[in-house]
Amino acid sequence: MPYPFHWVPAAGQRHATLDTRPGGGYPTGISVETLCGVQICADNSECGWLWPTCPECAPETRRLAEEYAAAPKPMFG
């Protein structure tokens, strides 16, 4: 099972979101709510993936990843 958050380039940074990700990623222009609490429009361009990580989203993704790693996992399927 993957982490509950997804990365999305928007507004000059790579943000994280808990919004459901469409197949193929967030299309350019779709509005997402970020972990830093901002509602922004995705920019799914090649350049967008090179932008720096949002310094406010990053700590929350670490917290969520640690929480996920500590959670019990099913032994089967």
PyRosetta script that sets phi, psi and omega in degrees:
from pyrosetta import init, pose_from_sequence

init()
pose = pose_from_sequence("MPYPFHWVPAAGQRHATLDTRPGGGYPTGISVETLCGVQICADNSECGWLWPTCPECAPETRRLAEEYAAAPKPMFG")
pose.set_psi(1, 130.0)
pose.set_omega(1, -179.1)
pose.set_phi(2, -77.1)
pose.set_psi(2, 167.1)
pose.set_omega(2, 175.4)
pose.set_phi(3, -57.7)
pose.set_psi(3, 156.4)
pose.set_omega(3, -178.0)
pose.set_phi(4, -77.3)
pose.set_psi(4, -9.2)
pose.set_omega(4, -178.8)
pose.set_phi(5, -107.0)
pose.set_psi(5, 162.4)
pose.set_omega(5, 176.9)
pose.set_phi(6, -133.7)
pose.set_psi(6, 149.7)
pose.set_omega(6, 176.6)
pose.set_phi(7, -89.1)
pose.set_psi(7, 144.3)
pose.set_omega(7, 179.1)
pose.set_phi(8, -147.8)
pose.set_psi(8, 123.3)
pose.set_omega(8, 175.5)
pose.set_phi(9, -74.6)
pose.set_psi(9, 134.9)
pose.set_omega(9, -179.8)
pose.set_phi(10, -169.0)
pose.set_psi(10, 144.9)
pose.set_omega(10, 174.5)
pose.set_phi(11, 52.6)
pose.set_psi(11, 38.5)
pose.set_omega(11, 174.1)
pose.set_phi(12, 80.5)
pose.set_psi(12, 8.1)
pose.set_omega(12, 178.6)
pose.set_phi(13, -143.6)
pose.set_psi(13, 163.8)
pose.set_omega(13, 171.5)
pose.set_phi(14, -93.3)
pose.set_psi(14, 111.9)
pose.set_omega(14, -179.5)
pose.set_phi(15, -100.6)
pose.set_psi(15, 167.1)
pose.set_omega(15, 174.0)
pose.set_phi(16, -117.5)
pose.set_psi(16, 150.8)
pose.set_omega(16, -178.4)
pose.set_phi(17, -145.2)
pose.set_psi(17, 155.8)
pose.set_omega(17, 172.6)
pose.set_phi(18, -99.8)
pose.set_psi(18, -1.7)
pose.set_omega(18, 178.5)
pose.set_phi(19, -61.0)
pose.set_psi(19, 146.3)
pose.set_omega(19, 177.7)
pose.set_phi(20, -59.9)
pose.set_psi(20, 130.4)
pose.set_omega(20, -178.5)
pose.set_phi(21, -92.9)
pose.set_psi(21, 125.7)
pose.set_omega(21, 175.9)
pose.set_phi(22, -66.8)
pose.set_psi(22, 155.5)
pose.set_omega(22, 174.5)
pose.set_phi(23, -55.4)
pose.set_psi(23, 132.9)
pose.set_omega(23, -178.8)
pose.set_phi(24, 87.0)
pose.set_psi(24, 0.9)
pose.set_omega(24, 178.1)
pose.set_phi(25, 97.3)
pose.set_psi(25, 177.5)
pose.set_omega(25, 179.9)
pose.set_phi(26, -78.7)
pose.set_psi(26, 118.7)
pose.set_omega(26, 179.2)
pose.set_phi(27, -68.5)
pose.set_psi(27, 149.9)
pose.set_omega(27, 177.7)
pose.set_phi(28, -54.0)
pose.set_psi(28, 131.2)
pose.set_omega(28, 177.4)
pose.set_phi(29, 98.6)
pose.set_psi(29, -17.5)
pose.set_omega(29, -179.9)
pose.set_phi(30, -71.5)
pose.set_psi(30, 140.0)
pose.set_omega(30, -179.2)
pose.set_phi(31, -86.5)
pose.set_psi(31, 131.5)
pose.set_omega(31, 177.3)
pose.set_phi(32, -131.6)
pose.set_psi(32, 151.8)
pose.set_omega(32, 173.4)
pose.set_phi(33, -97.5)
pose.set_psi(33, 127.8)
pose.set_omega(33, -175.4)
pose.set_phi(34, -93.8)
pose.set_psi(34, 165.2)
pose.set_omega(34, 177.6)
pose.set_phi(35, -67.9)
pose.set_psi(35, -18.5)
pose.set_omega(35, 175.9)
pose.set_phi(36, -86.9)
pose.set_psi(36, 4.3)
pose.set_omega(36, 173.2)
pose.set_phi(37, 87.4)
pose.set_psi(37, 14.0)
pose.set_omega(37, -178.7)
pose.set_phi(38, -105.8)
pose.set_psi(38, 140.7)
pose.set_omega(38, 173.5)
pose.set_phi(39, -94.6)
pose.set_psi(39, 116.9)
pose.set_omega(39, -174.9)
pose.set_phi(40, -136.1)
pose.set_psi(40, 167.1)
pose.set_omega(40, 177.4)
pose.set_phi(41, -100.2)
pose.set_psi(41, 129.5)
pose.set_omega(41, -179.7)
pose.set_phi(42, -63.5)
pose.set_psi(42, 150.6)
pose.set_omega(42, 174.7)
pose.set_phi(43, -130.8)
pose.set_psi(43, 86.1)
pose.set_omega(43, -174.8)
pose.set_phi(44, -83.7)
pose.set_psi(44, 51.2)
pose.set_omega(44, 178.2)
pose.set_phi(45, -97.2)
pose.set_psi(45, 161.5)
pose.set_omega(45, 177.0)
pose.set_phi(46, -58.7)
pose.set_psi(46, -41.7)
pose.set_omega(46, -178.8)
pose.set_phi(47, -64.0)
pose.set_psi(47, -35.6)
pose.set_omega(47, -178.5)
pose.set_phi(48, -59.1)
pose.set_psi(48, -33.4)
pose.set_omega(48, -179.0)
pose.set_phi(49, -73.8)
pose.set_psi(49, -10.4)
pose.set_omega(49, 177.9)
pose.set_phi(50, -94.2)
pose.set_psi(50, -7.6)
pose.set_omega(50, -179.3)
pose.set_phi(51, -66.9)
pose.set_psi(51, 157.7)
pose.set_omega(51, 178.9)
pose.set_phi(52, -68.9)
pose.set_psi(52, 157.1)
pose.set_omega(52, 177.1)
pose.set_phi(53, -73.4)
pose.set_psi(53, 137.9)
pose.set_omega(53, 176.8)
pose.set_phi(54, -59.7)
pose.set_psi(54, 123.5)
pose.set_omega(54, -178.1)
pose.set_phi(55, -68.4)
pose.set_psi(55, -15.6)
pose.set_omega(55, 177.5)
pose.set_phi(56, -91.3)
pose.set_psi(56, -30.2)
pose.set_omega(56, 177.5)
pose.set_phi(57, -76.1)
pose.set_psi(57, -35.7)
pose.set_omega(57, -173.2)
pose.set_phi(58, -55.7)
pose.set_psi(58, -48.3)
pose.set_omega(58, -179.4)
pose.set_phi(59, -62.4)
pose.set_psi(59, -35.0)
pose.set_omega(59, 179.7)
pose.set_phi(60, -69.2)
pose.set_psi(60, -36.8)
pose.set_omega(60, 177.5)
pose.set_phi(61, -66.2)
pose.set_psi(61, -38.5)
pose.set_omega(61, 177.1)
pose.set_phi(62, -62.8)
pose.set_psi(62, -43.1)
pose.set_omega(62, 179.0)
pose.set_phi(63, -61.2)
pose.set_psi(63, -46.4)
pose.set_omega(63, 179.7)
pose.set_phi(64, -64.1)
pose.set_psi(64, -39.4)
pose.set_omega(64, 179.5)
pose.set_phi(65, -65.8)
pose.set_psi(65, -41.5)
pose.set_omega(65, 178.3)
pose.set_phi(66, -65.8)
pose.set_psi(66, -39.9)
pose.set_omega(66, 177.6)
pose.set_phi(67, -62.7)
pose.set_psi(67, -42.5)
pose.set_omega(67, 178.7)
pose.set_phi(68, -64.2)
pose.set_psi(68, -44.4)
pose.set_omega(68, -178.5)
pose.set_phi(69, -64.1)
pose.set_psi(69, -32.0)
pose.set_omega(69, -178.5)
pose.set_phi(70, -83.0)
pose.set_psi(70, -16.4)
pose.set_omega(70, -177.7)
pose.set_phi(71, -71.4)
pose.set_psi(71, 142.9)
pose.set_omega(71, 177.2)
pose.set_phi(72, -63.0)
pose.set_psi(72, 141.0)
pose.set_omega(72, 179.5)
pose.set_phi(73, -108.5)
pose.set_psi(73, 143.1)
pose.set_omega(73, 176.9)
pose.set_phi(74, -65.1)
pose.set_psi(74, 144.0)
pose.set_omega(74, -179.1)
pose.set_phi(75, -76.4)
pose.set_psi(75, -27.7)
pose.set_omega(75, -177.0)
pose.set_phi(76, -127.0)
pose.set_psi(76, 144.7)
pose.set_omega(76, 171.4)
pose.set_phi(77, 36.9)
pose.dump_pdb("model.pdb")
